[in-house]
Amino acid sequence: MTRFIFCFPYRGVGGVPVLFSRIAECLVRDGIHQASVIDYPDGAMARAVAHLPIDLIAYDEDKPLHVPNDAVLIFQSLNPWAMYPNLRIPGNVRIFFWNCHPFNLVPVFPGLRAMMMSNLGFGRLALATVLRRYRTIVVRLIGFLLERRALVFMDKANVDNTQNYLGISLPQQDYLPVPAGSVCDRIYRSPRNWMTDGLRLAWIGRIADFKYPILSKTLLSLDRVAPALKVPVRVVIVGDGPHLDDLQRDIATLKNIEVDLVGEMPTTDIAPFLTERVDVLFAMGTSALEGARLGVPTVLLDVAYGPVPDGYVFSWLHERGGFTLGEVMSSSLIQPGNNSLETVLRTAMASFDQVSRAAHSYYGTAHAPASVTEKFLRFAELSCCFYKDFEIAGFSARDPVYEIFVALRRRFVSR
């Protein structure tokens, strides 16, 4: 019996703890597989699996943690020398990396993170000059992992970003998409009277560096198109984060829509909120899947680390390809003069049931937990990368460039 150990010590709200805990739950349901999580005792995964037959291996920043032998250890993709420092991993433990963020394997320089992520040209220049050695190591690592079937990408956007920044061509990928919550029937709602009831929109997600710019652009765009819709428009923002003050300043400039900030919402309250109070959801990542799972028409927003240009194209989650849950902003997502936002909203009002069915069907086909878990097992059990292989290949020792990164990051964070 294979034992799968998911490692992501994290106390906050985020997509990776949700993703890992969902797969762990599916694995133990059949009574055949074993699953454990490495997390803080009060961490996000620990809380999510507390009621399940899943072992918690408590992580303590002040004590070494000895990982059990003969297991498959699952990480969000990272460089081996950057693994959690207190882990003591036996050489015979198999390693499996799941690339869940476009920059998991793309080196970025502390202090220039936002600029590199928002500007491909600048990022590639940095990787070809000051970060050249680091880039070479990462490119070799990716080839090493793929050769040992120890790396899988969640979607095409992750593959494209990795290729574009590193200037490499990866073999054709079979993606391991993110699972949504448990399968449920689509919630049918009789047609609403838009003129009297208005259009109820929502955002769910952290107000973080790579999410705030597109949220800001969405609100400003909604304010611009709302008069043409000729119905009241209300937006509820569910989430909190470091850019909340910036968002509040944006909201103060709006004239044609009503915006409510409700902060973070307990996970158990999300589904009732979506089915009872939302007509169209705007989101990225796992939040977008939660809308589709319930049959809520969902507009997929994309990742941006700086101001989003005019002409951003708004589109339905179910119409995007490659299992993407948000691409990094690029010229391919911009079409000057388009009226895509007004179009999707008018489509929702005119054909709500049709769009609802399309969202729910897409979820069931691409992101239902059972089908994703089946793919996960197929991928993870094929990994033939053992932790000792990193040491043999020279990947486990911290790179000197990485040490400089750590020192610079501490300096910038302390300011």
N, C-alpha and C positions, 0 to 999 in steps of 0.2 A: 504494500500500500504506500503510494507516494504521499509525502507530507509537503504541503506548500506553505511557505512562510512569507507573508506580505510585510514589507518593512517600510514604514513611513511615519516616524514619530512626529506628531503635529497636533497642536491643541486647537488650532483655529478651524474656520469653515473653509473647505476647499474641495476641488473635484477629485483629487487623487484618493483621499480617505474614503470618499463615497464609492469610487470605482473599486478600490481594493476590497472594501468590506462587502460590497455586493457580490463580487466573484467568490469571496471566501464563504459567504452564506450559501450560495448556489452549490458550491463544492461539497459542503457537509450535509446537504439535504438528502443526498442519495445514500448516506450511511457507508459509502465506500471510501471516500477520500477524507483526508485529514487536513485541516487548515489552522494556521496560527497567525497572529498579527504581532509585530513588534511595534510598540507604541508606549507613550507615557500612560501611566495608570488613569489619568484624566484626559487622555487624548481623544481625538475625533474618532479614530477607528475603535479604540477601546470602548467608547460609549455606544457605538453603532452595533457592536457584536456582543454586548454584555449579556444579552438574553439567549445567546446561541451556544451550541457545543463547539466553540472556537477558543483555543487557548490564547490567553494574553501573555506575551513575553514582555515583561515590563522593562522599559528603557529608562535608564537613569544617567544623566550627564556626568555624574560624579563617580560612577562605578563601571567596570568592564562588564559587558554582556556576552556570554558564551553562547553562540548559536548552536542549536542541536545538530548532530551529524546526520548524514544521509537524508538531506532535505533539498527542495528546490527553493531558493531564496529569490523573491521577486522584488525588484526596485523599479521606481520610475527611473528612466535612463539617466545615468550620471557617469562621471569619470571615476574609475575604481579608486584613485588616490583621494577622491573627495567623499568616499563613503563615511557614514557616521563613525566618528573616531573611536567610540567606545565599543564598537562591535569586535568580537573576537571570532573569526569565521574559520572553521576547519577547512583544510585543503580539499576534502572530498565533497563539500557542499556545492551543488550545482547552482549557477547563477542565471537569471533570466531578466532582461531589461525590457520594459514596456515604455516606448517613447510617447509620452502623453502631453507634451508641450513642444511647440515648434523650435524652441531654443534649448531643449534639454542637452543636445550634443553640439551646440554651436557656442564656441567661446565668446564671451563678451567682457569688455574691460571695465572694471569698477570705476564709476564716475562718468563713463561714456555709454553706459548701458542703454539708456533711452535713445540716444543718438544712433547707436549701432543698430538697434532693433527697428527703428523707424526709417532708416535710410540704408537700403541694400548696398548702394555704391560705397558709402562710407564704411559700412561693415566689412565689405570685401577688401577694401583698401587696408583697414586695420589688420585683418587676418593675413594679408599678404606682406605686411611689414612688421609692425611691433609684435604682433601675435603669430608670426609665421611658424615659430617652433611649436607653439601650442597647437596650431591648426594641423601641423604635420602629425603630431601625436594622436590627435582626435581622429583624423582620417585613417590612420593605421588601426586605431582601436575599433572603428566601425567595421572595417574589413575583417578584423579578428573576430568580432562578435557575430557578424553575418555568416562567416565560415563555420562557426560552431552553433549556428541556429539559436543564438542567445539574445537576439534583438528583433523586436517587432514594432512597427509603427501603428498608431491608432487610426491615422487617416492620411489622405493624399497631401493635405496641407502641411503635415509634419515632414513628409518626405520631400516635398518641393522646397520648403524652407531650408532644410538641411543641405540639399543639393545646391541650391542657389547661393547660400552663404559660403559653403566650403569649396564650391567650384568642382564638384564631383558628380559622377553619374552612378546612381545606385541600381542594383538589379531590380527587375519588376517585383513589386511587393504584393503580398496578400495581407491585407490589413486586419488588425485585431481591434475592432471598434469599441467605443465606450458603451457599457450597458446602461439602460435606463432602469427605473424601478420595476417592480413586479408587474406582470401582465394584468391588465384590467380591461373591462369593456369600455368602449367609447361612450362618453357621456353625451347623450342626445339632449339638445335643448330646442324647444320650439322657437320659431323666428321671433326676434325682438322688434319692438317698434323703435327704430333708431332715432326718429325725430323727437320722441318724448323721452325715451330711456337714455339716449346718447350712446357713444362708443366708448367702451371701457378697455383701456390698454394697460399693460403692466411691463415692468422690467424686474427680473430677479437675478441678482448677482452682486458680487463685491464691487464697491466703487473704488477700484484699484487702478494702478498706473496704466495697464494695457486695456482696461475696460472703460475707464472714465471718458476718454476722447470720443468713442463711438456713441456712448450714452448721451453725451452732451450734444453731438451732432444730430442724434435722433430727436431729442427734445426740440432743438431749434428748427429742425425740418418739419416736425409735427406742428409747431406753432405757425409755420409758414403756410402749410397746406390745409390746416383746419378750417378756415373760412370757406374754402371751396367745397368741403364735405357737407356743409350746411346742417351739421348735427353737433350737439355738445360733445366735446372730447375730454376725457379725464384719464390721467396716467397715474398709476400707483407705483412707486419705486420701493422695492423690497431689497434691502441690503444696506451695508455700511462699509466704510473704508476710509483710507487716508485722504481721498479727494472729495470728501463730503462737503467741505467748505466751498471748494470750487464749483461743485454742482449746485449748491444753494445760491451762489452768485448768478449762475446761468438761469436758474428758475426764476429769480427776481426780475429778469428781463422779459419773460414770456407774457404775452398779452391775450392769446386766443385759446389756450388750453389750461386746464386745472391740473396741478400736480400735487400729489400727496406723498410725503416721505414717511415711511412706516418703520424703517430700520430693519434689523434682522428678524426673521420669522422662524419659529421652531419647525423642524422638518415635518412633523406630523400635521402642521397647519397648512402646508403648501398646497396639497391636493384639493382640500375644500376651498381654499382661496381661489385657485385657478378655475375650478369648475363652477363656482357660484358667483364670482365677481370679475371675471376676465373674459373679454371677447377675443382679443389678439394679444399674444405674448411676444415681447422682444427680448432676446437672450442669446447667449453663446454657451458652449460647453454643456455640462450635464443639466443645467437649468433649462436649456432649450429642449432637451429630451424629455424633461418632466412635463412640459406642455404638450408635446406630441403624443406622449404616452396616454394622456387623458383626452386626446382629440381636440385640444385647443389650438386653433390656427396659430402657427409660430413662425415669426420672422427671425432668421438667423443673422446675427450681427457679427462683425469681424474684428479681429484684434488690431489695435492701433496704439502706438506709443507716442504719438504726437497728434496735432490737429488733423482732422479728416478733411480732405479737399471737398469742395462743392462737386456735386455730380455723383456722390456715392450711390450705388445701386442696391436698393432694398429688395430682398427676395425671400421666398418661403424656404424653410428648412428642407421640406420634402422635395424641392426642386434642385437642390445642390447635390453634386456628385462626390464620389470618393470618401464617403462617410464623414465628411468634414463637419466639425462643430465650431468653425471659425478660422478663417485664413488670416495671415498677416497682411495688413493693408498694402495694396500695390495698385499700379495703374490699371490692372485687369478688372478691378472692382469699381473703377470710376468711369462714368460716362456723362460728360458735361451736358446739362440741359434736360436730363431724363426726368420723368415724372413717376418713377417707380414706387415711391412711398404712397402717393395718392392712389395709384393703381392697385396695390395690394390691399389697401384699406377699403376701397370701393368693391373689390372682389370679395372680401370677407363679408361685407354688408349684403351684397347681391347674391352670393352663393355660399353662405356660411356652412351649411351642412356638407356640401361638396368638399370645401377646403378642410373642414374638420375630419372628414373621412380620409382624405389624402394624408393628413398629418399622422393620424393613428395607424394607418396602413404602413407608412414608412417606418414608424417606430417598430412595429411588429416584425417587419422584414429585416431590418438592419440592426436594431439595438435591443431586442428582447433579451433578458438575462440568460435564459436557457441556451439560446443559439450562440451568444457570445461566450458563455462558459464552455460550451462544446469546442469552440474554436480555441479558447485559451488552453484547454487540456491538450489539444492537438499540437499547439505550438510549444507550450512549456515542457511537455514530456519529451520533446525532441531535442531540447537543449543539451549539448555535450560540452558546455563550458564549465569547468570546475574552478573554484576560487584559486587553487594552486596554479592554474594556468596563467592568471594575471601576474603572479610573482615570477613565473618562468619567463614570461614575455616582457617583463619589466614595467607592467602597468600599475602595480600595487604601490610602488614607492611614489611619494609626492614629487611632482615635477617642480624644478626650481621656479619656473614661470608661475606655476600655481601658488607657490609660497609668496611671490610678489603680489599676486592677486589678493591673497588673504590679507596681507599687510595693508594694501591700499584700501580694501573694502572696510577693514576696521577703522581706518583713518577717516574715510568718508562717512561711515555710519555714525561715528562718534561726534560728528559736527552737528 
